Amino acid sequence: MNLSDMADALGGLLAGGIGVKLIDGVLGRRRGRTDVLNQLEEISGRLAARAEVRMREVEQQLADYKAEDADRQMRQRLAAARHTAWDLQVRESLRALGVEVAEPPPLEVIP
């Protein structure tokens, strides 16, 4: 026995067509609510899956950026060390020629 058959059977017990319409309306609304809830659940599942994929992409981009930034910082530290050594060598060469030169200014090094 399906819902319509049950509504028809109960409708005979109630006040004719009005009872059938009342029961059918209540059962129809429940079915409609269930359909809406199922659709909302499906939509929220798809949105969650998309958000998870996007989150993995962003995490990968962040990891890539951090790796590139660490590499850039290392290159900058090495270049700063070479530059400081060169500055001191030029200063000493000029002093050997009798030219007084102040200490070279410090280079900004990213920690």
ZALUMPA-430041 format. One record per residue: x, y negated, z negated of N, C-alpha, C in turn; residue in three letters. Coordinates in nm, 4 decimals. Example, Ala and Ser with C-alpha at 12.3 -4.5 7.8 and 13.67 -1.06 7.14 Angstrom:
<atoms>
@n.xx->1.3190	n.yy->0.5690	n.zz->-0.7800	ca.xx->1.2300	ca.yy->0.4500	ca.zz->-0.7800	c.xx->1.3200	c.yy->0.3300	c.zz->-0.7800	residu->Ala
@n.xx->1.2850	n.yy->0.2250	n.zz->-0.7080	ca.xx->1.3670	ca.yy->0.1060	ca.zz->-0.7140	c.xx->1.2900	c.yy->-0.0030	c.zz->-0.7870	residu->Ser
</atoms>
This chain:
<atoms>
@n.xx->0.0857	n.yy->0.1181	n.zz->0.0000	ca.xx->0.0000	ca.yy->0.0000	ca.zz->0.0000	c.xx->0.0891	c.yy->-0.1228	c.zz->0.0000	residu->Met
@n.xx->0.0654	n.yy->-0.2114	n.zz->0.0979	ca.xx->0.1446	ca.yy->-0.3337	ca.zz->0.1024	c.xx->0.0700	c.yy->-0.4466	c.zz->0.0321	residu->Asn
@n.xx->0.1306	n.yy->-0.5638	n.zz->0.0309	ca.xx->0.0722	ca.yy->-0.6764	ca.zz->-0.0429	c.xx->-0.0620	c.yy->-0.7209	c.zz->0.0143	residu->Leu
@n.xx->-0.0757	n.yy->-0.7157	n.zz->0.1436	ca.xx->-0.2029	ca.yy->-0.7560	ca.zz->0.2038	c.xx->-0.3144	c.yy->-0.6602	c.zz->0.1652	residu->Ser
@n.xx->-0.2822	n.yy->-0.5300	n.zz->0.1648	ca.xx->-0.3827	ca.yy->-0.4316	ca.zz->0.1230	c.xx->-0.4217	c.yy->-0.4533	c.zz->-0.0215	residu->Asp
@n.xx->-0.3234	n.yy->-0.4843	n.zz->-0.1064	ca.xx->-0.3534	ca.yy->-0.5086	ca.zz->-0.2470	c.xx->-0.4387	c.yy->-0.6337	c.zz->-0.2607	residu->Met
@n.xx->-0.4079	n.yy->-0.7357	n.zz->-0.1834	ca.xx->-0.4866	ca.yy->-0.8593	ca.zz->-0.1884	c.xx->-0.6292	c.yy->-0.8329	c.zz->-0.1435	residu->Ala
@n.xx->-0.6460	n.yy->-0.7508	n.zz->-0.0398	ca.xx->-0.7806	ca.yy->-0.7170	ca.zz->0.0069	c.xx->-0.8575	c.yy->-0.6406	c.zz->-0.0998	residu->Asp
@n.xx->-0.7916	n.yy->-0.5455	n.zz->-0.1652	ca.xx->-0.8575	ca.yy->-0.4646	ca.zz->-0.2679	c.xx->-0.8975	c.yy->-0.5512	c.zz->-0.3862	residu->Ala
@n.xx->-0.8053	n.yy->-0.6373	n.zz->-0.4301	ca.xx->-0.8372	ca.yy->-0.7253	ca.zz->-0.5414	c.xx->-0.9390	c.yy->-0.8303	c.zz->-0.5008	residu->Leu
@n.xx->-0.9370	n.yy->-0.8675	n.zz->-0.3752	ca.xx->-1.0317	ca.yy->-0.9671	ca.zz->-0.3265	c.xx->-1.1748	c.yy->-0.9183	c.zz->-0.3365	residu->Gly
@n.xx->-1.1946	n.yy->-0.7903	n.zz->-0.3131	ca.xx->-1.3288	ca.yy->-0.7339	ca.zz->-0.3257	c.xx->-1.3780	c.yy->-0.7409	c.zz->-0.4685	residu->Gly
@n.xx->-1.2866	n.yy->-0.7311	n.zz->-0.5643	ca.xx->-1.3240	ca.yy->-0.7381	ca.zz->-0.7043	c.xx->-1.3523	c.yy->-0.8810	c.zz->-0.7470	residu->Leu
@n.xx->-1.2869	n.yy->-0.9752	n.zz->-0.6850	ca.xx->-1.3083	ca.yy->-1.1159	ca.zz->-0.7206	c.xx->-1.4222	c.yy->-1.1725	c.zz->-0.6375	residu->Leu
@n.xx->-1.4282	n.yy->-1.2982	n.zz->-0.6300	ca.xx->-1.5407	ca.yy->-1.3647	ca.zz->-0.5642	c.xx->-1.5208	c.yy->-1.3689	c.zz->-0.4137	residu->Ala
@n.xx->-1.5192	n.yy->-1.2560	n.zz->-0.3487	ca.xx->-1.5150	ca.yy->-1.2472	ca.zz->-0.2036	c.xx->-1.3906	c.yy->-1.3088	c.zz->-0.1443	residu->Gly
@n.xx->-1.4072	n.yy->-1.3901	n.zz->-0.0398	ca.xx->-1.2982	ca.yy->-1.4489	ca.zz->0.0369	c.xx->-1.2120	c.yy->-1.5445	c.zz->-0.0437	residu->Gly
@n.xx->-1.2705	n.yy->-1.6089	n.zz->-0.1424	ca.xx->-1.1930	ca.yy->-1.7039	ca.zz->-0.2236	c.xx->-1.0861	c.yy->-1.6294	c.zz->-0.3019	residu->Ile
@n.xx->-1.1190	n.yy->-1.5151	n.zz->-0.3583	ca.xx->-1.0230	ca.yy->-1.4355	ca.zz->-0.4344	c.xx->-0.9100	c.yy->-1.3862	c.zz->-0.3456	residu->Gly
@n.xx->-0.9449	n.yy->-1.3417	n.zz->-0.2244	ca.xx->-0.8448	ca.yy->-1.2925	ca.zz->-0.1309	c.xx->-0.7491	c.yy->-1.4047	c.zz->-0.0944	residu->Val
@n.xx->-0.8040	n.yy->-1.5198	n.zz->-0.0666	ca.xx->-0.7184	ca.yy->-1.6336	ca.zz->-0.0292	c.xx->-0.6293	c.yy->-1.6759	c.zz->-0.1455	residu->Lys
@n.xx->-0.6842	n.yy->-1.6729	n.zz->-0.2657	ca.xx->-0.6067	ca.yy->-1.7106	ca.zz->-0.3836	c.xx->-0.4901	c.yy->-1.6141	c.zz->-0.4051	residu->Leu
@n.xx->-0.5192	n.yy->-1.4843	n.zz->-0.4029	ca.xx->-0.4145	ca.yy->-1.3831	ca.zz->-0.4231	c.xx->-0.3139	c.yy->-1.3867	c.zz->-0.3085	residu->Ile
@n.xx->-0.3639	n.yy->-1.3958	n.zz->-0.1862	ca.xx->-0.2746	ca.yy->-1.4004	ca.zz->-0.0704	c.xx->-0.1859	c.yy->-1.5248	c.zz->-0.0759	residu->Asp
@n.xx->-0.2409	n.yy->-1.6351	n.zz->-0.1221	ca.xx->-0.1625	ca.yy->-1.7582	ca.zz->-0.1352	c.xx->-0.0520	c.yy->-1.7435	c.zz->-0.2386	residu->Gly
@n.xx->-0.0852	n.yy->-1.6833	n.zz->-0.3530	ca.xx->0.0153	ca.yy->-1.6636	ca.zz->-0.4587	c.xx->0.1245	c.yy->-1.5696	c.zz->-0.4097	residu->Val
@n.xx->0.0847	n.yy->-1.4573	n.zz->-0.3491	ca.xx->0.1829	ca.yy->-1.3615	ca.zz->-0.2995	c.xx->0.2647	c.yy->-1.4212	c.zz->-0.1854	residu->Leu
@n.xx->0.2008	n.yy->-1.4994	n.zz->-0.0999	ca.xx->0.2719	ca.yy->-1.5634	ca.zz->0.0110	c.xx->0.3750	c.yy->-1.6636	c.zz->-0.0384	residu->Gly
@n.xx->0.3394	n.yy->-1.7389	n.zz->-0.1426	ca.xx->0.4339	ca.yy->-1.8352	ca.zz->-0.1994	c.xx->0.5544	c.yy->-1.7641	c.zz->-0.2593	residu->Arg
@n.xx->0.5298	n.yy->-1.6520	n.zz->-0.3246	ca.xx->0.6416	ca.yy->-1.5757	ca.zz->-0.3821	c.xx->0.7337	c.yy->-1.5250	c.zz->-0.2722	residu->Arg
@n.xx->0.6745	n.yy->-1.4752	n.zz->-0.1647	ca.xx->0.7560	ca.yy->-1.4294	ca.zz->-0.0526	c.xx->0.8350	c.yy->-1.5463	c.zz->0.0063	residu->Arg
@n.xx->0.7690	n.yy->-1.6607	n.zz->0.0187	ca.xx->0.8361	ca.yy->-1.7796	ca.zz->0.0726	c.xx->0.9506	c.yy->-1.8243	c.zz->-0.0161	residu->Gly
@n.xx->0.9275	n.yy->-1.8221	n.zz->-0.1466	ca.xx->1.0348	ca.yy->-1.8607	ca.zz->-0.2396	c.xx->1.1512	c.yy->-1.7623	c.zz->-0.2315	residu->Arg
@n.xx->1.1175	n.yy->-1.6355	n.zz->-0.2219	ca.xx->1.2228	ca.yy->-1.5339	ca.zz->-0.2107	c.xx->1.3031	c.yy->-1.5545	c.zz->-0.0836	residu->Thr
@n.xx->1.2343	n.yy->-1.5834	n.zz->0.0272	ca.xx->1.3038	ca.yy->-1.6088	ca.zz->0.1537	c.xx->1.3959	c.yy->-1.7302	c.zz->0.1419	residu->Asp
@n.xx->1.3469	n.yy->-1.8352	n.zz->0.0795	ca.xx->1.4275	ca.yy->-1.9566	ca.zz->0.0619	c.xx->1.5481	c.yy->-1.9275	c.zz->-0.0262	residu->Val
@n.xx->1.5266	n.yy->-1.8540	n.zz->-0.1344	ca.xx->1.6384	ca.yy->-1.8202	ca.zz->-0.2224	c.xx->1.7415	c.yy->-1.7344	c.zz->-0.1496	residu->Leu
@n.xx->1.6952	n.yy->-1.6401	n.zz->-0.0695	ca.xx->1.7878	ca.yy->-1.5570	ca.zz->0.0078	c.xx->1.8683	c.yy->-1.6417	c.zz->0.1059	residu->Asn
@n.xx->1.8014	n.yy->-1.7358	n.zz->0.1718	ca.xx->1.8707	ca.yy->-1.8234	ca.zz->0.2657	c.xx->1.9728	c.yy->-1.9121	c.zz->0.1937	residu->Gln
@n.xx->1.9333	n.yy->-1.9646	n.zz->0.0779	ca.xx->2.0262	ca.yy->-2.0480	ca.zz->0.0011	c.xx->2.1475	c.yy->-1.9672	c.zz->-0.0449	residu->Leu
@n.xx->2.1223	n.yy->-1.8434	n.zz->-0.0852	ca.xx->2.2326	ca.yy->-1.7573	ca.zz->-0.1272	c.xx->2.3273	c.yy->-1.7297	c.zz->-0.0104	residu->Glu
@n.xx->2.2718	n.yy->-1.7052	n.zz->0.1055	ca.xx->2.3537	ca.yy->-1.6793	ca.zz->0.2251	c.xx->2.4359	c.yy->-1.8028	c.zz->0.2619	residu->Glu
@n.xx->2.3713	n.yy->-1.9189	n.zz->0.2599	ca.xx->2.4402	ca.yy->-2.0438	ca.zz->0.2934	c.xx->2.5511	c.yy->-2.0721	c.zz->0.1929	residu->Ile
@n.xx->2.5225	n.yy->-2.0555	n.zz->0.0636	ca.xx->2.6240	ca.yy->-2.0834	ca.zz->-0.0376	c.xx->2.7406	c.yy->-1.9852	c.zz->-0.0250	residu->Ser
@n.xx->2.7127	n.yy->-1.8621	n.zz->0.0124	ca.xx->2.8199	ca.yy->-1.7645	ca.zz->0.0348	c.xx->2.9106	c.yy->-1.8057	c.zz->0.1496	residu->Gly
@n.xx->2.8491	n.yy->-1.8533	n.zz->0.2584	ca.xx->2.9301	ca.yy->-1.8993	ca.zz->0.3729	c.xx->3.0121	c.yy->-2.0210	c.zz->0.3355	residu->Arg
@n.xx->2.9521	n.yy->-2.1141	n.zz->0.2612	ca.xx->3.0254	ca.yy->-2.2336	ca.zz->0.2189	c.xx->3.1420	c.yy->-2.1971	c.zz->0.1273	residu->Leu
@n.xx->3.1194	n.yy->-2.1035	n.zz->0.0375	ca.xx->3.2269	ca.yy->-2.0603	ca.zz->-0.0526	c.xx->3.3398	c.yy->-1.9951	c.zz->0.0258	residu->Ala
@n.xx->3.3057	n.yy->-1.9147	n.zz->0.1256	ca.xx->3.4085	ca.yy->-1.8492	ca.zz->0.2074	c.xx->3.4898	c.yy->-1.9533	c.zz->0.2838	residu->Ala
@n.xx->3.4218	n.yy->-2.0530	n.zz->0.3400	ca.xx->3.4930	ca.yy->-2.1599	ca.zz->0.4121	c.xx->3.5823	c.yy->-2.2391	c.zz->0.3175	residu->Arg
@n.xx->3.5309	n.yy->-2.2683	n.zz->0.1988	ca.xx->3.6096	ca.yy->-2.3440	ca.zz->0.1008	c.xx->3.7336	c.yy->-2.2647	c.zz->0.0596	residu->Ala
@n.xx->3.7194	n.yy->-2.1343	n.zz->0.0455	ca.xx->3.8335	ca.yy->-2.0503	ca.zz->0.0082	c.xx->3.9397	c.yy->-2.0508	c.zz->0.1189	residu->Glu
@n.xx->3.8958	n.yy->-2.0419	n.zz->0.2436	ca.xx->3.9899	ca.yy->-2.0459	ca.zz->0.3563	c.xx->4.0614	c.yy->-2.1809	c.zz->0.3590	residu->Val
@n.xx->3.9855	n.yy->-2.2874	n.zz->0.3436	ca.xx->4.0450	ca.yy->-2.4224	ca.zz->0.3463	c.xx->4.1427	c.yy->-2.4411	c.zz->0.2310	residu->Arg
@n.xx->4.1079	n.yy->-2.3870	n.zz->0.1146	ca.xx->4.1954	ca.yy->-2.3976	ca.zz->-0.0016	c.xx->4.3278	c.yy->-2.3261	c.zz->0.0252	residu->Met
@n.xx->4.3224	n.yy->-2.2084	n.zz->0.0864	ca.xx->4.4465	ca.yy->-2.1375	ca.zz->0.1207	c.xx->4.5298	c.yy->-2.2175	c.zz->0.2193	residu->Arg
@n.xx->4.4633	n.yy->-2.2829	n.zz->0.3165	ca.xx->4.5358	ca.yy->-2.3654	ca.zz->0.4136	c.xx->4.6046	c.yy->-2.4821	c.zz->0.3439	residu->Glu
@n.xx->4.5336	n.yy->-2.5492	n.zz->0.2544	ca.xx->4.5898	ca.yy->-2.6643	ca.zz->0.1833	c.xx->4.7044	c.yy->-2.6194	c.zz->0.0930	residu->Val
@n.xx->4.6883	n.yy->-2.5057	n.zz->0.0256	ca.xx->4.7961	ca.yy->-2.4546	ca.zz->-0.0591	c.xx->4.9205	c.yy->-2.4229	c.zz->0.0240	residu->Glu
@n.xx->4.9005	n.yy->-2.3676	n.zz->0.1438	ca.xx->5.0140	ca.yy->-2.3371	ca.zz->0.2307	c.xx->5.0818	c.yy->-2.4651	c.zz->0.2786	residu->Gln
@n.xx->5.0004	n.yy->-2.5654	n.zz->0.3140	ca.xx->5.0569	ca.yy->-2.6938	ca.zz->0.3556	c.xx->5.1373	c.yy->-2.7567	c.zz->0.2427	residu->Gln
@n.xx->5.0863	n.yy->-2.7472	n.zz->0.1211	ca.xx->5.1571	ca.yy->-2.8026	ca.zz->0.0058	c.xx->5.2887	c.yy->-2.7280	c.zz->-0.0175	residu->Leu
@n.xx->5.2858	n.yy->-2.5964	n.zz->-0.0074	ca.xx->5.4092	ca.yy->-2.5175	ca.zz->-0.0246	c.xx->5.5108	c.yy->-2.5541	c.zz->0.0831	residu->Ala
@n.xx->5.4640	n.yy->-2.5695	n.zz->0.2069	ca.xx->5.5538	ca.yy->-2.6093	ca.zz->0.3165	c.xx->5.6141	c.yy->-2.7469	c.zz->0.2895	residu->Asp
@n.xx->5.5306	n.yy->-2.8402	n.zz->0.2450	ca.xx->5.5790	ca.yy->-2.9752	ca.zz->0.2155	c.xx->5.6836	c.yy->-2.9717	c.zz->0.1041	residu->Tyr
@n.xx->5.6562	n.yy->-2.8948	n.zz->-0.0017	ca.xx->5.7510	ca.yy->-2.8869	ca.zz->-0.1130	c.xx->5.8844	c.yy->-2.8298	c.zz->-0.0665	residu->Lys
@n.xx->5.8799	n.yy->-2.7281	n.zz->0.0184	ca.xx->6.0042	ca.yy->-2.6688	ca.zz->0.0696	c.xx->6.0803	c.yy->-2.7698	c.zz->0.1549	residu->Ala
@n.xx->6.0095	n.yy->-2.8405	n.zz->0.2421	ca.xx->6.0732	ca.yy->-2.9422	ca.zz->0.3262	c.xx->6.1301	c.yy->-3.0558	c.zz->0.2415	residu->Glu
@n.xx->6.0568	n.yy->-3.0963	n.zz->0.1386	ca.xx->6.1025	ca.yy->-3.2049	ca.zz->0.0524	c.xx->6.2262	c.yy->-3.1637	c.zz->-0.0265	residu->Asp
@n.xx->6.2293	n.yy->-3.0409	n.zz->-0.0758	ca.xx->6.3475	ca.yy->-2.9931	ca.zz->-0.1486	c.xx->6.4686	c.yy->-2.9902	c.zz->-0.0558	residu->Ala
@n.xx->6.4480	n.yy->-2.9475	n.zz->0.0678	ca.xx->6.5566	ca.yy->-2.9445	ca.zz->0.1660	c.xx->6.6052	c.yy->-3.0866	c.zz->0.1960	residu->Asp
@n.xx->6.5130	n.yy->-3.1785	n.zz->0.2124	ca.xx->6.5495	ca.yy->-3.3185	ca.zz->0.2391	c.xx->6.6263	c.yy->-3.3779	c.zz->0.1217	residu->Arg
@n.xx->6.5829	n.yy->-3.3500	n.zz->0.0006	ca.xx->6.6530	ca.yy->-3.4014	ca.zz->-0.1176	c.xx->6.7954	c.yy->-3.3458	c.zz->-0.1256	residu->Gln
@n.xx->6.8112	n.yy->-3.2190	n.zz->-0.0924	ca.xx->6.9449	ca.yy->-3.1590	ca.zz->-0.0950	c.xx->7.0350	c.yy->-3.2259	c.zz->0.0090	residu->Met
@n.xx->6.9816	n.yy->-3.2462	n.zz->0.1293	ca.xx->7.0600	ca.yy->-3.3145	ca.zz->0.2327	c.xx->7.0963	c.yy->-3.4557	c.zz->0.1889	residu->Arg
@n.xx->7.0036	n.yy->-3.5245	n.zz->0.1231	ca.xx->7.0305	ca.yy->-3.6605	ca.zz->0.0771	c.xx->7.1383	c.yy->-3.6609	c.zz->-0.0311	residu->Gln
@n.xx->7.1339	n.yy->-3.5659	n.zz->-0.1230	ca.xx->7.2366	ca.yy->-3.5584	ca.zz->-0.2270	c.xx->7.3758	c.yy->-3.5334	c.zz->-0.1658	residu->Arg
@n.xx->7.3815	n.yy->-3.4419	n.zz->-0.0698	ca.xx->7.5098	ca.yy->-3.4122	ca.zz->-0.0040	c.xx->7.5621	c.yy->-3.5346	c.zz->0.0708	residu->Leu
@n.xx->7.4740	n.yy->-3.6024	n.zz->0.1427	ca.xx->7.5150	ca.yy->-3.7223	ca.zz->0.2163	c.xx->7.5603	c.yy->-3.8317	c.zz->0.1199	residu->Ala
@n.xx->7.4911	n.yy->-3.8460	n.zz->0.0074	ca.xx->7.5284	ca.yy->-3.9484	ca.zz->-0.0906	c.xx->7.6655	c.yy->-3.9178	c.zz->-0.1502	residu->Ala
@n.xx->7.6916	n.yy->-3.7907	n.zz->-0.1762	ca.xx->7.8222	ca.yy->-3.7526	ca.zz->-0.2319	c.xx->7.9337	c.yy->-3.7820	c.zz->-0.1314	residu->Ala
@n.xx->7.9117	n.yy->-3.7483	n.zz->-0.0052	ca.xx->8.0125	ca.yy->-3.7775	ca.zz->0.0988	c.xx->8.0318	c.yy->-3.9276	c.zz->0.1140	residu->Arg
@n.xx->7.9227	n.yy->-4.0015	n.zz->0.1097	ca.xx->7.9298	ca.yy->-4.1467	ca.zz->0.1255	c.xx->8.0043	c.yy->-4.2097	c.zz->0.0084	residu->His
@n.xx->7.9790	n.yy->-4.1637	n.zz->-0.1118	ca.xx->8.0486	ca.yy->-4.2175	ca.zz->-0.2290	c.xx->8.1980	c.yy->-4.1902	c.zz->-0.2192	residu->Thr
@n.xx->8.2337	n.yy->-4.0687	n.zz->-0.1780	ca.xx->8.3761	ca.yy->-4.0359	ca.zz->-0.1609	c.xx->8.4394	c.yy->-4.1261	c.zz->-0.0551	residu->Ala
@n.xx->8.3692	n.yy->-4.1492	n.zz->0.0531	ca.xx->8.4205	ca.yy->-4.2361	ca.zz->0.1600	c.xx->8.4368	c.yy->-4.3791	c.zz->0.1089	residu->Trp
@n.xx->8.3355	n.yy->-4.4292	n.zz->0.0359	ca.xx->8.3433	ca.yy->-4.5647	ca.zz->-0.0199	c.xx->8.4679	c.yy->-4.5802	c.zz->-0.1069	residu->Asp
@n.xx->8.4932	n.yy->-4.4830	n.zz->-0.1938	ca.xx->8.6087	ca.yy->-4.4906	ca.zz->-0.2829	c.xx->8.7402	c.yy->-4.4834	c.zz->-0.2045	residu->Leu
@n.xx->8.7436	n.yy->-4.4010	n.zz->-0.1003	ca.xx->8.8643	ca.yy->-4.3902	ca.zz->-0.0170	c.xx->8.8921	c.yy->-4.5222	c.zz->0.0543	residu->Gln
@n.xx->8.7899	n.yy->-4.5852	n.zz->0.1101	ca.xx->8.8068	ca.yy->-4.7143	ca.zz->0.1783	c.xx->8.8520	c.yy->-4.8194	c.zz->0.0784	residu->Val
@n.xx->8.7944	n.yy->-4.8201	n.zz->-0.0393	ca.xx->8.8331	ca.yy->-4.9168	ca.zz->-0.1426	c.xx->8.9816	c.yy->-4.9006	c.zz->-0.1769	residu->Arg
@n.xx->9.0245	n.yy->-4.7772	n.zz->-0.1980	ca.xx->9.1652	ca.yy->-4.7525	ca.zz->-0.2318	c.xx->9.2579	c.yy->-4.7893	c.zz->-0.1154	residu->Glu
@n.xx->9.2152	n.yy->-4.7635	n.zz->0.0064	ca.xx->9.2961	ca.yy->-4.8011	ca.zz->0.1241	c.xx->9.3112	c.yy->-4.9522	c.zz->0.1314	residu->Ser
@n.xx->9.2057	n.yy->-5.0253	n.zz->0.1070	ca.xx->9.2124	ca.yy->-5.1711	ca.zz->0.1096	c.xx->9.2996	c.yy->-5.2240	c.zz->-0.0041	residu->Leu
@n.xx->9.2877	n.yy->-5.1632	n.zz->-0.1210	ca.xx->9.3732	ca.yy->-5.2054	ca.zz->-0.2340	c.xx->9.5204	c.yy->-5.1797	c.zz->-0.2027	residu->Arg
@n.xx->9.5484	n.yy->-5.0698	n.zz->-0.1344	ca.xx->9.6874	ca.yy->-5.0391	ca.zz->-0.0975	c.xx->9.7425	c.yy->-5.1447	c.zz->-0.0021	residu->Ala
@n.xx->9.6541	n.yy->-5.2078	n.zz->0.0742	ca.xx->9.6955	ca.yy->-5.3140	ca.zz->0.1661	c.xx->9.6967	c.yy->-5.4504	c.zz->0.0977	residu->Leu
@n.xx->9.6657	n.yy->-5.4553	n.zz->-0.0301	ca.xx->9.6676	ca.yy->-5.5802	ca.zz->-0.1047	c.xx->9.5354	c.yy->-5.6536	c.zz->-0.1068	residu->Gly
@n.xx->9.4304	n.yy->-5.5918	n.zz->-0.0589	ca.xx->9.2975	ca.yy->-5.6552	ca.zz->-0.0595	c.xx->9.2222	c.yy->-5.6043	c.zz->-0.1822	residu->Val
@n.xx->9.1778	n.yy->-5.6982	n.zz->-0.2646	ca.xx->9.1021	ca.yy->-5.6588	ca.zz->-0.3843	c.xx->8.9546	c.yy->-5.6415	c.zz->-0.3459	residu->Glu
@n.xx->8.9044	n.yy->-5.5242	n.zz->-0.3750	ca.xx->8.7653	ca.yy->-5.4912	ca.zz->-0.3411	c.xx->8.6972	c.yy->-5.4402	c.zz->-0.4676	residu->Val
@n.xx->8.5755	n.yy->-5.4903	n.zz->-0.4894	ca.xx->8.4993	ca.yy->-5.4454	ca.zz->-0.6072	c.xx->8.4559	c.yy->-5.2999	c.zz->-0.5891	residu->Ala
@n.xx->8.4158	n.yy->-5.2426	n.zz->-0.6995	ca.xx->8.3622	ca.yy->-5.1058	ca.zz->-0.6951	c.xx->8.2449	c.yy->-5.1021	c.zz->-0.5975	residu->Glu
@n.xx->8.2318	n.yy->-4.9936	n.zz->-0.5229	ca.xx->8.1155	ca.yy->-4.9842	ca.zz->-0.4340	c.xx->7.9881	c.yy->-4.9696	c.zz->-0.5181	residu->Pro
@n.xx->7.8798	n.yy->-5.0262	n.zz->-0.4685	ca.xx->7.7549	ca.yy->-5.0136	ca.zz->-0.5438	c.xx->7.7091	c.yy->-4.8678	c.zz->-0.5442	residu->Pro
@n.xx->7.6390	n.yy->-4.8289	n.zz->-0.6495	ca.xx->7.5932	ca.yy->-4.6901	ca.zz->-0.6554	c.xx->7.4838	c.yy->-4.6651	c.zz->-0.5507	residu->Pro
@n.xx->7.4848	n.yy->-4.5462	n.zz->-0.5001	ca.xx->7.3793	ca.yy->-4.5064	ca.zz->-0.4063	c.xx->7.2617	c.yy->-4.4521	c.zz->-0.4851	residu->Leu
@n.xx->7.1457	n.yy->-4.4774	n.zz->-0.4331	ca.xx->7.0267	ca.yy->-4.4210	ca.zz->-0.4986	c.xx->7.0176	c.yy->-4.2744	c.zz->-0.4592	residu->Glu
@n.xx->7.0150	n.yy->-4.1913	n.zz->-0.5580	ca.xx->7.0060	ca.yy->-4.0488	ca.zz->-0.5336	c.xx->6.8760	c.yy->-3.9996	c.zz->-0.5948	residu->Val
@n.xx->6.8024	n.yy->-3.9273	n.zz->-0.5175	ca.xx->6.6767	ca.yy->-3.8709	ca.zz->-0.5683	c.xx->6.7118	c.yy->-3.7522	c.zz->-0.6567	residu->Ile
@n.xx->6.6659	n.yy->-3.7528	n.zz->-0.7805	ca.xx->6.6997	ca.yy->-3.6428	ca.zz->-0.8720	c.xx->6.6419	c.yy->-3.5103	c.zz->-0.8262	residu->Pro
</atoms>
